Amino acid sequence: MKSIHLLLLCVLNVFTCSDSMEKQDAVVSIFYESGTRMSAFAFKIDAKKITITKTGFDAYKTEQGTPDETWALFLEFISKIDLNSIENLNPPSSLHASDRAAYGRLVIKTGKRTYTSPMFDDDNPPSTIQTLIEQIYNTTENMGR
């Protein structure tokens, strides 16, 4: 009887550990920022809330709950990106370095790690993350901003 309990405990432990390992690597939040010397834009989304903040002349802050389908869409876009390569992306242009364009930076946080892109021109992101950046701006527009 003890051996059956021990076997059952081992089997449950294997399934529980593998579930928690997957959850630790799941995307927790997405953060995007862009800006110039005069203003900044920040977009954060997680499974529960979307927050948009803008500073400068037309400053505002808005929040709303994250619709399940919106979060699922973001996760779909991220699933097509090799997160380990984000830190090594080569921006197609670097006008942001001389203030001739707004900079952009993407941060994706999982249960295990935070992945941060190098700065790039806001209107010219690396092709690897371009669709995700476009979805961020689409979501912002759908929120009335």
N, C-alpha and C positions, 0 to 999 in steps of 0.2 A: 504494500500500500504506500509506503514511504517512497519507494522508487517511482511509482506512478505520479505522485505529487511532485517529486523532484523533476521528472520528465516534463510534466505539464508546466511547471514553473519556468523551466529552461525555454520551452517553446514560446510561452507568452513573453518572456524577456527578449527573445530574438525579434519578434514582431513589434514589440513596443520600442525597442532601440532603433529599428529601421525606420519606423514612423517618425520618431523624434529627429533622426538624422535628416530626413527629407524636409521636415518643417524648419530645421535650422538653416537650410540652404534656400528656402523659399524667399522670394522677394517680399520685403517688408514695406519699403517705401521708395518713391522716386522723387528726386529733387532736381529742379532745373533752375539755374539763375542766369540772368544776362544783365548787362548794364553798360553804362558809360560813366564819365565823370559826373554828369548831371542827374542821372536817374538809374534806378535798378528795378528789376523785375524778378520775382521769385515765385515758383510754382512747386507745390508739394502735394503729392497724392499718396494715400495708403488705402487700405481696404475700407476704412471708415470715413475719411474726410479728405476733401480737396481744399487747399488754402492757396490763395493768390494774393501777393503783396506787391505793390508798386510804389516806389518813392519818386520824388521829384515834383515837377509842376502839377501833374495830374495824379497825385498820390491817392491810393485807396487800398483797402484790404477787404477781401471777401472770402467767405467759407461756405461750404455746403457739404452734405453727406455724399459719399461716393456711391453712385449706382453700381450694382453688381456687374452689369454688362460693361460699364466703363472700366472698372478694375480688371475684368477679364480681358478686355481689349488691350490694355496696357501690358498685362502679363503675356499675352500672345506676341506682341511686338518684341518684348524683352526675350522671350524664348528663342527668337531668331538671332540674338546677339550673343557672341562669345564674351561673357562678362570679363574673363581674364584678359581680353585684348583691349578693353576700354581704356586702360591707363596708358596704352602705347599707340593710341590712334594718332594718325598724322593729319592735322587740319589741312584742307585744300588751299587755304589762304591764311594770312596772318595780319590782316589790316587792323585787328583789335590791338595788336602790340604797339601801334603808333596812334591809337585813338581815332583812326579813320573809320572804324566800325565798332559796333557794340560787341562785347565779348559774350561768350556762352560757355557754360560748364554743366555737365550732367553728373549726378551722383545717384547711384543705385545701391540701396542697402538691403542685404539679405540677413538671415539669422546668424550667419557666420562671418560676414565680411562687408566692407563698404568699398564700392568700386567708383572711382572718380576719374572722369575724363580730363585730359589737358584742356586748356582754354582754346576756343576756336571762335571764328567770326559767327555771331548769332545768326546772320542770314545765309551762312554757308557752312553748315555742319558737315563733319565727315560722313560719307555715304552710309557707313555702317549704322549710324544712329539717326539718320535724317528722317526716316519715317516716324520714329518715336518723338523726335522734336516737333515734327508737323502735327502729330496727335496732341501733344501738349498745347500747342497754340490753338488747335481746333477746339479742344476742351475749354480753353480760356474764353474763346469767342462764344461758345455755347452757354457759358455762364454770364454772358452779357458784357464782357470786357474785351 
